[in-house]
Amino acid sequence: MVLITEKLVRKKSEHNERLISTLEEISLHQEDIEVIEHIQNWCRDLKILLLQSNLIARLENLHKLKRLEYLNVAINNIERVENLEGCESLSKLDLTLNFIRELTSVESLCGNHNLRELILIGNPCVDYPHYRDYVVATLPQLNSLDCVEIMPSERLRAFRELSKNRTIIVQKQADQNIERDEQRIRVAKQQSALAEHCAGIEDEEERIKAFWQAKSEHCPEIRTEIARQHRLGRERHETKSPLDPPKPQRNLFAPCGRPYNLNQAKLPFNFQDEADHYLLQLEVYRHLDTSLIDIDVQTTYTRVTVKKKIFQIAYSEEVKPDESTVQRSQITGHLMVKLKKLKVNELLIAKKSPTKRSVHKPQILATFSCSPAPFDAGKNYGNPEEAFRGVVDISNICAPEDLPDLI
């Protein structure tokens, strides 16, 4: 039996930073929950509660959820509608594929004046004669029943026939209750016989095969037993044999000690090399809880662990871990890691400097490949080297014979 625990609720509240007191929406589907409990005490502000695909047998412990607007308990073992009178804001109730035979139990929803949508598809009660007319007349606040809009003419006709239809419904319910009692006895005997048959089979695979091949009825007891078998199968699958070889651990460093670049989580990222720092932007999942992220900044690499998956990036210049900063956006959830360099890269500063500098054409000293102007001893050249400067005629420069052609 799976219980609703605080650990489970916090696990499902990652989108709210695992704060359950201010939680407005939670999904606890497919958890094999059998009893609704604790939710109304821990999450008083809930507006949406999703409990579909569980094993819940009864609607209970929800009367304190005054702000609850949408309750989904589809595909459970519920047999009657009850205990929802305190949910004053309830506007949509989904009871698809349950075992509701007591159709008159919907009368308990008469006080839920904000209820606009009710879904009972897949329940035994929908096969009752005049089912729709009875529900439409009993709950005049509804706008839609089983995802079909209720027309004014349909409502008027249902009101006129309500008394007669209710009598028919009550008689049909009584017949169904007798059949249900007989089904309980019959299913109990079938389960007992099947358990004895499976106990006599030594091979586990044959025993499992015998269970799944046995005929069964559609009822809460069988659904619960099927869920139990599924759970046992998952446990057997997850149980590791001591003979299984351990999974090889991923190497984070080369034999020489150089850190590898890894991205096990396959997160998009952007890495910028500035003059005095590196800037790493890692696109972490928006609704991921910050407690599941671990960041390790070292002098030659940065490692980010996201839900036990490693992102590691190495850089060519050393950084100062104690002066580096890490921030996370509250809008996108992305990480921004600023890594202060140990030494400023002056080449990047010169390259990215916005000031414009005058460009001087290179002057080549004319010594061998050009003929300098005649030297006049009486002329003032200023710098003695200017006497030997001239214009180079590049057309007279011949490439050596052993120099290959340019490609």
N, C-alpha and C positions, 0 to 999 in steps of 0.2 A: 504494500500500500504506500503510495507516494503522498507525502504531506506538503502543504504549503508552508514553507519555512522562510525565515527572514533572509537566509542565504539565497534561496531561490528567487525571492522577490527582488533583492538587490542585484542579482545577476541579470534579471530581465529589465533593470532600470538604468542601463548604461546610457540611454539617451537623456537621462535626467541627472547625470553625474552620480548615479547610485543613491540619490536622495529619495526616500520613499514617502516621507511626510508630505511633500509637495507634488507627488506624482499625479498626473491627470490621465495617463493612458498606460495600460500594461497588457501584455499578451502572455498568457500562460497555457497556450494550446499544446496538445500532444505531449503532455507530461504525465499521463496516467493518474491524474488527480481524482480521488474518489469523494472527498469531502471539501466543501467550501468553508474556509475558516481564516481568521486573523485579518483578512483583507480590509474589512470595514473598520478595524481598529488602527491599522498601520497607514492606510491610504484614504483618509477621509475626503480628499479633494478629487477622487477619481471621477472622470467623465466617460471613459471608454474602458470596458472590461471584457477581454476576449478569453473565453474558457472552452472553446470548441475542441472537439476530438479528445475528450478525456473520458473518465468513467464515473462522472458525478451522478449520483442517484437521487439527489434532492436539492431543491433550491432553498438555501438557508443562509443565515448570517450575512445578509446584505442590507438590512433595514436602516443602517446608519449612513449609507451612501446617498446622501440627499442630493448630490450634484450629478449622480450617474445618469447619463443620457443614452448610452448604447450598451446593451448586454447581449453577448453572443455565447450561448451554451449549446450550439448545434453539435450533433453527433455525440450525445452522452446517454445516460441511462435514466433520464427523468421520466416519471410516470404521471405527474400532475403539476399544474401551475399553482404556486403558493409562495407566501412570505416575501412578496414584492411590494406590498402596500406602502412601505416606508420609502421607497425609491420615488420621491416626488417628481423628479425631473426626467424620469425615464420616458424616452420618445421612441425608441426602437428596441424590440425584443425578438431575437432569433432563436427559435426552438426546433430548427430543422433536424429531421432524422433522430428523434427521440422515441419514447414508448408511451406517449400520452394517450390514454384511453378515456380518462375522466374529463370529458369536454366541458362539463359544467364548472370545472375548476377555473376556467377563464373568467368567471364572474368575480374572482378575487382581484381582477385588474380594473374593476369599475372605478375605483378611487384614484387610479393613475390618470389624471386628467390630461397630462401632456403626451400620453401614448398615441403615436400616429401610425406606426408600422408594427405589424405582428406577422411572424412567419411560422407556420405550423406544418409545412410541407414534409411529407415522409413519416408522419405519425399515424397510428391506427385510427385516430378520431376523424381524420379528413375523409375517411370512407363512410362515415355515418350519413344517412339521408338528411338533407337540409342542413348540413354542417355549416356552410358558408352563411346562409341566411341567419342561422342562430347566432353566430359570432358577430356578424355585422349589427344585429339588433341589440345584442348584449353589451357591446362596446361601441357606443355611438361616437366616441371621440376619435375612432380610427379613420384614417384616410386611405390606408392600403392594407389588404389582407393577402398573404401569400404572394406578395409582389404584384398584385393586381389592384388597380385603383377602384375604390368603391364609389359607384355612381349614386346620385340623389334618388333616382327612381328605384334602384335596388335597395336602398336603405328604407324607403317608405314601404316597399313590399315586405321586407323582412320584419318591420315593426308590426305590421298587421298579422303576420303569421307566427309571431314569437311564442305565444302561449301554446299553440298546437305543436310547433316544432320542438319546444323544450320537452314536452311529454314524450315525444318520439325519441329524443336524444337520451333521456333518462332511462327509458326501457332498453335502448341499445347498449348503454353503459352497463347496465346490470348483467346483460348477456355476456358482454366482454369481460366483466370482472369474474364471472364464473369460469369462462374459458381460461383466463389468466391464472386462476387458482389451480386448475387442472394442469396447465402448462408447467407451473412450478414443480408440481409433484412428478410429472413426466420427465422433465429435464434433470431433476435431481437423481432419478433412477438411471437415466442414460449416462450421466456423468460418473456415477458410481460404477456402473458396468464398464465404462470405458477405462476408468482408472485401474480396475482389477485386470482388465485385458492388457493394458500397457505395462503393469507391474510384472506380468509374466514374461515380458520380452526383455532379454538380456542386452541385446545390441541397441545402443542408444539411437542410432540413425533409424533403425526399424521402428523403435518406439515413437520417435517423432513423426515418422511417416504414417504410422497407425493413427495417431491423433488427428493429423490433418486430413486423412482420408475418411474419417468417421463422419456420418451424417449428423447434422445439428439443426436446431431451430433458431429462428431470429428472436432473441430475447436478451434481457440485460445480463443474465447469468452466463450465457454463451459468449457475449461480447467481452465480459470481464475475464473469462477463461482464455479467450484468444489473446487478449492483451497481455495476460500473464505468460503465455507461451512465447509471445514475441519478446518479452523482457528477458526471459530465460535464454532465448536464442542469442540475443545481443550480448548477454553476459558470457555465454560460452564462446562467442566469437571474439570478445574483447580479452578473455583470459589468455594470457601468454604462456606457452609451454616453456619450462626451464631449458629445454633442448633447443629452442629457437635461437638462432644467432643474434647477438645484439646489433642494433642498427649502427652503422659506422657514423662517427661524429664528423661534422664538417670542419675541415681545417681552416682556421682563421688567419694563419701566418704561413709564409713560405719557409722552407728549411733554413734560409739565410736570415730569417727574422723579419722580413718585409711583410707588412700586413696586406692581405688580399682585399679586393673590392668585391663586396657581396650585396645581393638584394634578394633575399629569400622571400620577403613579403611582396615583391614586385610592385613597390610603391613608386610612382612618378616623383622625380626630384630634379632640382636645378642647383648646380654648383658653380659659383662665381669666384674668380681669383682677382681680388683687388690688391692695391699696393700694400696696404697695411693689415689686411685681414682676408679671410675666406668667408663666403656667405653660402650656407647650405639651406635650401628650402625643400622640405620633405612633406609630400602631400599625404599626411596621415588621415585615416578615415574620420569623417566629421563627428560621428556620434560615439567614437571610441573613448572609453573612460581613460583619463590621464594616468590613473594608477596602473594601467596595463602597459605603459610606455616607460622604458628605462634608457637613459642616455649616458654614455661614458665617453668623455672627451680626453684624449691623450695627445701627446706632443706630435705624433706622426699620423694619427688616425682618429676617427670618430665612429663610435658604434652605437646604433639605436636599435633596441630590442622592442618589437611590437608584437604582443601576444606570442612570445617565445620564438618569433621569427626575426632573424638578424639582418639589419642593414648596416654595412660597414664601408667606409670610404677612406682612402689614404690620400695624403697630400705631400707634395715635394718639399715644402718648407715647414720647419717646426713652428708650433703655435704655443701660446701661453694658456694652458687650461684654466688657471685661476682667474684670468681676465676675460674669458669667453662667456657669452650669454646665450640663453635658450629661452625662446618665447613661443607661445602657441596662440593662434588666432581663435577668438571666440566665435567668429562667423563661419570660417571654413574648416577650422580644426587643424590647419597645417602647422608644421613646426618650422621655426626660423632660428637657425643656429649660426651665431656670429663668432668666428674663431680669430682671435687676435694673434697676428704673426709675431714671432720672436724678433725678427729683423725686417725692417721695411724694405720692400723691393723698389729701389730708386729707378730702375728701368721702366717699371709700370707707371711711376709718377711722371717721368719725362714723356712717356708715350701718351698719357691721358691728360697732360697739362693743357688747359684751355688757352693759354697765352700764345700769341703768334710770334715766332722768331723769324728774323730776316734770313733768307736762304742765300749763302755764298756759294758761288760756283767754285769748284776745287781748282786751285792753281797748281800746275805741275811744273816742277823745276826742270828747265830745259838744259840738260847737260850733254846727252848723247844723241837723242833722236831729233833734235832741232838745232838750227843755227842761231845763236843769240845775236842781238844787235851789236854793232861795233862799240867798243868801250871808249868813252870820251872822258879823259882824266879831268878835264875842266868842268864837267857837268856835275851838278849836285843831285845824286840819286836818292838821298835820304837814307834809306836802308841799304847797306852794301849788297844784300842778296838780290835787290831789284835789278842790279846790273846783269844778273844771270837769268832773269825771268823772261820768258817769251811765250809765244803762242805755239802750241803743239799741233802739228799737222797729222791728224790720225790716219790720213790716207796713205802716208808713207810707212806706217807701222805694219810690218809683215808678220804673220803668225809663223811660229816654228813648223818645220816639216813634220815633226813627230806628234803634233797636236791633233787629236781626232776632231772630226766635224761635229758641230752642235746638232743635237736631235730636237 
